[in-house]
Amino acid sequence: MFLEDIVSAVDERVKRLQPVEAYLVNQAQAMPPVRSLSAALRSYDTGMRIIAECKHRSPSKGWLTESYDPTGQARFYQESGAVAISVLTEPQFFAGELEHLMAVREAVGVPVLRKDFIRDPVQLYQSRAAGADAVLLIVRIIDDPSRLRDLWQTASALGLEAVVEVHATAEVDRALEIGAHIVGVNNRDLDSFETRLELSREVAQMLPSSILKVTESGIRSIQDARDLAALGYHAALIGETLMRGGLSLQELTHAAYR
């Protein structure tokens, strides 16, 4: 299965990182304070905030743009009203690079989320050392609940905020049990790659009001954003639609904040 291939490739990269773990720990601990993603998501009393994603390739859709300039894209996102930037760093399947995140972090003044498949603490040290303000923790790829908790706690100890991502209603309890403050609901089925906004509608009813809620994938119109904001979602993470130019971020932020 596709997800298994990604996880296998990630675990190989983790093995190559482990010999330099002590160096990454020192680098991470020397970094200045992060920019708060949670503060950015609470920056408006009503409406939907946008986390705009820099993404070169999708395994299911192929190349999203012929000319990929993540720093230019990130600046444009910030100027257009995005409250945070997500950067794909997975190299094998998404054509991402950690250097993309580092460059974006230097180019913008909003929080930067590392979008990758985190399975080991060494990736968290690497993320913090590279300048990430937040990371993604995907429940589906971390089978052991105690391991998920350890990763979340390690991220918190480093100052990183974690978006704990679920792909099914059955995963919500696991996210809440570790104490997640930010829960991402990814509407994309990891087996079929189809998107289903109904998942965000179902999960909205399961999340306490104290949780910062982020809906991901499949938001293709201003009305989608408004509908999900009405259900209590603080933000939408949008990548493919913005990269392909299928939705105006200026129009979306202008309308969705009202």
N, C-alpha and C positions, 0 to 999 in steps of 0.2 A: 504494500500500500504506500501511497505517496507520503503520508505523514511519517511512516516508519522509515522511509528513505531519508527524510529531513533529520529525524532524530538520530539516526545512525551517523549521518555526516556531522551533526553537531557534536556528538560524543567523540568523534575522531579529532575534531578541533580542540575540544576540551583537553584531551590527552596531550596535545602539543603545547597547551598553555600551562599545564601543571608545573613544569620545571621552572617557570618564571613567576610562580604564584607569589612568592615572598616579595619580589620586586613590585608586582602589581599592587599588593597590599600597601606597601610603603608609598607608592605613587597615589593611590586612592586616598590615603589618610592625609596627604599633603595638599589635596585639592581645596579650593575655596568653597564656601557654602553653596548649596544648590539653589536654583530658582524654584520656587514652590509651585508645583503643578496643581495641588489642591487649592491654593489661593487663587490661581488663574481660573480654575473652574468655578470658583465662587465669586468671580469678579463682576457678575451682573445679578441683580435680584430676580429677574425673570428671563425667560428665553433660553435659547440653545447656544452654547459656546461651540467653537469649531477647533478641533485638533486636526490640522492639515498635514497630510503625509507626503514626504518625498520618497518616491518609489519608482524604480526604473523598470522592473519586470515583475510580472505575475506568472506563476507556473501554469495557471489555467488560461490566461489571456495573452501571454507572450509579452513582447516589449510594449511599454505604455507610451513611450516617446522616443523619437529618433535621436534627439540631442538632449542628454541628461545633464543638467547643471543644478545639483542639489542646493548650493548656496544661493544662486539666483532665484531658484524656486522658493526657497525658505524666506528670503527677503520679501518676495512678492506676497507670499502667504501672510507674513506679519503686517505688511502695509495694507493688506486687504481685510484685516480684522481677526485673523486667527489668534487664539490666546495661547497656543502651544504648537510645536512642530514635532511630528513623529518622523523618524528616519529609519528606513529599512537598512539593516547592516548585514543580513544573511547573504553570503557571497555566492553560494553554489546554485540556489534555486531562484533567488530574487535579484541577483547581480548587485547586491549591496556591499558596502565596505565600511569598516569602522571609521576610516578616514573621512567618509562623507559626514558622519555625525560630528566629528571633531571640527570640520570646516563650518558646518551649520551652526554649531554652538558659538563659534567666534563671530559669525555673521549676523546673529539675531539677538534680541534682548528678552525673548520669551523662553519659557521652559522647553527643554528638548527631551523627548522620549526616545529611548532606544527600543526599536521594534525588532525583536529577534527571538530565538527559541532558547530561553535561559533554563539550564538544567543543573548547573553546578555553581557553587560560590565563586569560583575563579572567574566566571563570566561577570559576576557582579563587581568584583574588584576591577576587572578590565573596563567595565562600563563607567564606573566612577572615575577611574584614571583618565578615561577618554573625554570626560566632561559631561556625561549624561546627567540629567537632573532626575530622570525617572526611567523605570524599566517595565517591561511587560513580563508577567508570570502567567503562563498558560496552564490552567488546571489539567487539561487533557493530556499533556505530555509529562506530567509529574505524578506518577502512580501512587507513591507513598505519601499519605497525608502529613506525616512528620517531616518528610523532606520538603514539602511545600511550605510548611510552617517555618522550617529552618531558613529557607531561602528568603522568605518574607522578612524574618527577623534580622537576617544578615543585611539585607537591603536597607532596612530601617536604621540599623546600627551605623551604616555608612552614610546616612543622610539621604539615601535614594528613596523616592516614593515609588511604590509598586502599583501598577494597574493589574489587578488580578482578573484574568480573562476567562470567561465561561463560554462554552459552545452549546450547552444544553441545560435545561432546568435541573437535571439531576446533579449538576456540578455546583449549583449555587450554595448549597449547605457547606461544601468544602471551602469555598471562598470566605464565607462568613465565619466559619469555625476558627480560621487562623487570625481573625481580627482585621481583615482587609478594610481599608478606608475608602478605596476607589475600586469599583468593580466594573470591568468592561464586558459588555455582552456582544459577542461576535455573531452576527446573523448568518455567517457563512458556514455551511456544513463542510467539515473537513474531509468527508468522504466523496461527496458528489460535487462540491464547490458551488452548489446553488445557494442563493441567499434568500432568507425568509425573515422579513421584518416582524412577523408574528412572534418570533422568539423574544425580541425585545419587549413586546407587549406582555407576554406571559411572565417574563422574569421581573418586569417592573413591579408586579404585584407581590413578589417574593422578597423584595429588598426593603429594609427599613429606611425611613426618611433620612436618617443620619448618614447613610452611605452616599458618596458621590458616584453617580451613575453615568457611564459612558456607553453609547450605542455605537457599534462598529459594523461596517460593510453594508452595502445595499441601500444607502441613503442617496437617492438620485434626484431629489427635487426639494424645493423650499417647503412644500406641503409635508413631505416625509419628516423633515426636521421639526416643523411646527407640531405635527401629530405626536412625535416622540417627546418633545419638550413638555407637551400637555400631560404626558404620563409620568413626568418627574425626572426625565433625563437632563443632566446638567450639560452634557457635551455630546457631540457626534465626532467620531474619528473618520475622516473621509480621505481616501487616497486615490483609487483608480479613477473615479469620476472627475476629480480635479485634475489629475495628471493628463487625462484624455481631453480636457476642456469641455466636458459634458455638462458642467454646472459652473456658474459664475460665483466665485467666492465672495466678491464684493456684494452682489445681490443677496446671496445666502446669509451673510453676516448681518447685513442691513435689515433684512426681513425677519430673520430668526431671533434676533435680540428683542423683538417687539411682540 
